[in-house]
Amino acid sequence: MGGLALLLALQGAVAPAADSLPQITLGDALQRAAQLDPNYVAALGQVDNAVWARRSAFSVFVLPSISLGTTATLNTPKFFNFGTLRPERYAVQATITASYDLFLGGQKFAELSRSGAALEGAHAGELQARFATALLTESDYYAVIAAVELDRVARERLRRAREQLAVARARVVSGAAVSTDSLNLRLELTRSEVAQLQQQSALRIARLELGRRVGADGPVDAAPLDTTPAPELPLALADAITQAAQQGPAYRAAAANERAASAVVRSRLGAYLPHATVSWTGVGFDNRFVPSGAKFSQLSLGVTFLLWDNARRELSLSQARASRDVARAIRHDMDRAVQHDVTAAYDSYVTARASAALAAAGLATARESFRVQQSRYTAGATTILDLLDAELNLSQAEATLVQAHYATRLALAGLESILGKRLFTDKGTP
């Protein structure tokens, strides 16, 4: 027992005090974690890419593609320069070309449809990544809250064990109890010290994980949350299922991916039709980098039809169809899964909330039972084993209530992640 006491003292000296740790609120933790999570950063990049793809799909309907080029040539020996109309060692040719696709077999419209679906999917993916990051952050945050409470429970258990050991020693000295009472309480004291060591370690690890999540260099403490009982959900199960199917990020992304894949198939079919392109080219010759000599222009209309390209066109179409079929299967599976997913998350919150209420009632009963057994043992009306059972039941009831509160908050975060929206305005409460 002396070694455990020394280890407790050393841990208290090495571990930073809770008051000296930086403290963060849940709202700040969610904001900071979203800026640091690689998956969310990648989702934001996908949105930006989709926005530019959408702009490109619109611009091809109204704007031509334009290119500029200049070529400077050193001739040895001198060669006729069309700009100066005499042999020159240097010749410069500048070209400006503007082209507009008149007809691409419907590929423009297919790309417009694909880019719109991709943009919607990117927004849904960003929302899904944001709530996934929030779920991980809340899990780490609540883990710190729970670890702090469990550490308090462990310290209370240790305090009670020391007090009971002092009472047992006095009763043994007075002859009112046998020496085994003192031995049993010494064993309980040792168990309490071990439990506190384990809980202190869990608390340090939880604070370090929260610090990593929010970008801190060391451990971070979580600001306490409201301890009022968790409220009822503001929507019925049927409404939750309907909302998830309509606006849940995972289900929206699956539907958008199917539409995008179908648009790619239509685009590949456009390769079986002729393509028409009108282009204008301006050319200038001189012996200077910016020619001002001879100039002429060309206006041309080109029509092409791909007759055979060694089945590369067919391969591309087959791959697009396979991708569409996969996306469609995923969307159908998500449609079938929405009722299961939402029901599981919804019932998880309802069950956790009810468990927390029962745990609170159980804690009140355990406290009263311990008080009675403590009074009876002091009066010599019960055995030390009954007192130890009551003390252990009290510690377990306190830990059960803490874990029930943690499970309730985490269940709510899981349901919000599926729905893609907050069910309560203040994230400081469930």
Salt bridges, closest charged atoms under 4 A:
GLU88 OE2 - ARG86 NE 3.01
GLU111 OE2 - ARG114 NH2 2.94
GLU120 OE1 - ARG259 NH2 2.46
GLU126 OE2 - ARG130 NH2 3.11
GLU138 OE2 - ARG422 NH1 3.12
GLU138 OE1 - LYS427 NZ 3.20
ASP140 OD2 - ARG213 NE 2.81
GLU149 OE1 - ARG152 NE 3.16
ASP151 OD2 - ARG155 NE 3.09
GLU156 OE1 - ARG159 NH2 2.78
GLU163 OE2 - ARG159 NH1 2.75
GLU188 OE2 - ARG157 NE 2.94
GLU209 OE2 - ARG212 NH2 2.69
GLU209 OE2 - ARG213 NH2 3.69
ASP221 OD1 - ARG207 NE 3.26
GLU258 OE2 - ARG328 NE 3.17
GLU258 OE1 - ARG331 NE 2.59
ASP286 OD2 - ARG288 NH2 3.54
GLU314 OE2 - ARG313 NE 3.50
ASP325 OD1 - ARG324 NH2 3.45
ASP333 OD1 - ARG336 NH2 3.67
ASP335 OD2 - ARG331 NH1 3.00
ASP341 OD1 - HIS340 ND1 2.98
GLU368 OE2 - ARG371 NH2 2.48
GLU391 OE2 - ARG160 NE 3.16
GLU398 OE1 - ARG160 NH2 3.89
GLU416 OE1 - ARG422 NH1 2.64
GLU416 OE1 - LYS427 NZ 2.96
